[in-house]
Amino acid sequence: MNAAMVTACASILIAIVVYWLNHQGEARRSLRQARIDRVGSQLKDLYGPLLVLAETNEKAWKEYRRRYIEPTGVISVGSPFPQAEETRWHAWVVSVFAPTAQQMREIITAQGDLIIGAEMPPVVLDFCAHASTYQALMEDWEGADPGKSTLIRHPGAQFLSYVRESYGSLKAEQALLLRAARESG
């Protein structure tokens, strides 16, 4: 009778331990999968599109600057454009810079919950403020200041660096998470 009791208790204890270990493993897998899904969403819905648009905009700006500003030295803050340069600048603002900035702002606004960290980075807020002023510039092009620029300046290289670094760190984290999932699965 004692042996039967010990065997029964041991069986129950083993069953409880196996259940608990299985439950812990399932919880870890579930958390890992949730993290994989979150990082995937951050890349697909926010940082991926943002990186493509920011890189595209940066390339367009550099080419515009290289081709039209640097050779002529035309743009200087606060001075009016010559008519030909104003027409060209207006076309680029309306067809390239403003639409791209608006797309990025819309992505940030719609997917802001996917931003890395607990708070919205100031450089992202600065960019969104800059993008929002394009509409006023385009609606009142003739009444705008002589330099025909947005009221709030673009945050410059800091914004592109933030997007590049965030995308890169998420891609690295995604690779680690997927490797760990393959190894454990």
C-alpha positions as CSV (number, residue, x, y, z in Angstrom):
1,M,0.0,0.0,0.0
2,N,2.8,2.4,0.8
3,A,4.5,1.6,-2.6
4,A,1.3,2.2,-4.4
5,M,0.8,5.6,-2.6
6,V,4.4,6.6,-3.4
7,T,3.9,5.6,-7.0
8,A,0.6,7.5,-7.3
9,C,2.0,10.6,-5.7
10,A,5.1,10.5,-7.8
11,S,3.0,10.2,-10.9
12,I,0.9,13.1,-9.9
13,L,4.0,15.2,-9.1
14,I,5.5,14.3,-12.5
15,A,2.3,15.2,-14.3
16,I,2.2,18.6,-12.5
17,V,5.9,19.3,-13.3
18,V,5.4,18.3,-17.0
19,Y,2.3,20.5,-17.2
20,W,4.1,23.5,-15.6
21,L,7.2,23.1,-17.9
22,N,4.9,22.8,-20.9
23,H,3.0,25.9,-19.9
24,Q,6.2,27.9,-19.3
25,G,7.5,26.8,-22.8
26,E,4.2,27.8,-24.4
27,A,4.2,31.2,-22.6
28,R,7.8,31.8,-23.9
29,R,6.9,30.8,-27.4
30,S,3.8,33.0,-27.3
31,L,5.8,36.0,-26.1
32,R,8.5,35.4,-28.7
33,Q,5.9,35.2,-31.5
34,A,4.2,38.4,-30.2
35,R,7.6,40.1,-30.4
36,I,8.3,38.8,-33.9
37,D,4.8,40.0,-35.0
38,R,5.4,43.5,-33.4
39,V,8.8,43.9,-35.0
40,G,7.5,42.7,-38.3
41,S,4.7,45.3,-38.1
42,Q,7.1,48.0,-37.2
43,L,9.2,47.2,-40.2
44,K,6.3,46.7,-42.7
45,D,3.9,49.4,-41.6
46,L,6.2,52.2,-40.4
47,Y,9.9,52.1,-40.7
48,G,10.1,50.3,-44.1
49,P,7.9,52.7,-46.0
50,L,9.4,55.6,-44.0
51,L,12.9,54.6,-45.0
52,V,12.0,54.2,-48.7
53,L,10.3,57.6,-48.8
54,A,13.0,59.4,-46.7
55,E,15.8,57.9,-48.8
56,T,14.0,58.8,-52.0
57,N,13.4,62.4,-50.8
58,E,17.0,62.7,-49.7
59,K,18.3,61.6,-53.1
60,A,15.9,64.0,-54.9
61,W,17.0,66.9,-52.7
62,K,20.7,66.1,-53.2
63,E,20.3,66.0,-56.9
64,Y,18.2,69.2,-57.0
65,R,20.8,70.9,-54.9
66,R,23.7,69.5,-57.0
67,R,22.1,70.5,-60.3
68,Y,20.4,73.8,-59.6
69,I,21.7,75.4,-56.4
70,E,25.4,74.7,-56.1
71,P,26.4,75.7,-59.7
72,T,24.5,79.0,-59.5
73,G,24.5,79.8,-55.8
74,V,20.9,80.9,-56.4
75,I,19.3,80.1,-53.0
76,S,20.2,82.3,-50.2
77,V,17.9,82.6,-47.2
78,G,15.6,85.6,-47.4
79,S,16.4,86.8,-50.9
80,P,13.9,86.5,-53.8
81,F,14.4,83.9,-56.5
82,P,15.0,84.8,-60.1
83,Q,11.8,84.0,-62.0
84,A,13.2,80.9,-63.7
85,E,14.5,79.5,-60.4
86,E,11.2,80.2,-58.6
87,T,9.2,78.4,-61.3
88,R,11.6,75.4,-61.1
89,W,11.6,75.4,-57.3
90,H,7.8,75.6,-57.2
91,A,7.5,72.6,-59.5
92,W,9.8,70.5,-57.4
93,V,8.0,71.5,-54.1
94,V,4.6,70.7,-55.6
95,S,5.5,67.5,-57.4
96,V,8.3,66.0,-55.3
97,F,9.1,67.4,-51.9
98,A,5.7,68.3,-50.5
99,P,3.9,65.0,-51.6
100,T,6.7,62.9,-50.2
101,A,6.7,64.8,-46.9
102,Q,2.9,64.4,-46.7
103,Q,3.1,60.7,-47.3
104,M,5.7,60.3,-44.5
105,R,3.7,62.4,-42.1
106,E,0.6,60.3,-42.9
107,I,2.5,57.1,-42.2
108,I,3.8,58.5,-38.9
109,T,0.4,59.7,-37.9
110,A,-1.4,56.5,-38.8
111,Q,1.3,54.1,-37.4
112,G,2.7,56.2,-34.5
113,D,2.0,53.5,-32.1
114,L,4.7,51.4,-33.7
115,I,7.4,54.0,-32.9
116,I,10.3,52.5,-31.0
117,G,10.4,53.7,-27.4
118,A,7.9,55.1,-25.0
119,E,7.7,58.6,-26.5
120,M,7.6,60.2,-29.9
121,P,11.2,61.2,-30.8
122,P,11.6,65.0,-31.1
123,V,13.1,64.7,-34.6
124,V,10.0,62.9,-35.8
125,L,7.8,65.6,-34.3
126,D,10.0,68.2,-36.0
127,F,9.7,66.5,-39.3
128,C,5.9,66.3,-39.0
129,A,5.7,70.0,-38.2
130,H,7.8,70.7,-41.2
131,A,5.6,68.5,-43.5
132,S,2.4,70.2,-42.2
133,T,3.6,73.6,-43.3
134,Y,4.0,72.6,-46.9
135,Q,0.2,73.0,-47.4
136,A,0.2,76.6,-46.3
137,L,3.2,77.3,-48.5
138,M,1.6,75.8,-51.6
139,E,-1.7,77.6,-51.0
140,D,-0.1,81.0,-50.6
141,W,3.0,80.7,-52.9
142,E,2.8,84.3,-54.0
143,G,2.5,85.6,-50.5
144,A,5.2,83.4,-49.0
145,D,8.6,84.8,-48.0
146,P,11.1,85.5,-50.7
147,G,12.9,82.2,-50.1
148,K,9.7,80.3,-50.7
149,S,10.3,77.7,-48.0
150,T,8.2,76.1,-45.3
151,L,7.8,78.0,-42.1
152,I,9.3,75.2,-40.1
153,R,12.6,73.9,-41.5
154,H,13.3,70.2,-42.2
155,P,15.3,68.6,-39.4
156,G,17.9,67.6,-41.9
157,A,20.2,64.6,-41.6
158,Q,19.0,63.9,-38.1
159,F,15.7,62.6,-39.4
160,L,17.2,60.4,-42.0
161,S,19.7,59.1,-39.5
162,Y,16.9,58.3,-37.0
163,V,14.9,56.4,-39.7
164,R,18.0,54.5,-41.0
165,E,19.1,53.5,-37.5
166,S,15.7,52.5,-36.3
167,Y,15.1,50.3,-39.4
168,G,18.6,48.8,-39.0
169,S,18.1,47.9,-35.3
170,L,14.7,46.4,-36.0
171,K,16.0,44.3,-38.9
172,A,18.8,43.0,-36.6
173,E,16.3,42.3,-33.8
174,Q,14.0,40.5,-36.3
175,A,16.9,38.3,-37.5
176,L,17.8,37.3,-33.9
177,L,14.2,36.6,-33.0
178,L,13.7,34.5,-36.1
179,R,16.9,32.6,-35.6
180,A,15.9,31.9,-32.0
181,A,12.5,30.7,-33.1
182,R,14.0,28.3,-35.7
183,E,16.5,26.9,-33.2
184,S,13.8,26.3,-30.5
185,G,11.1,25.1,-32.9
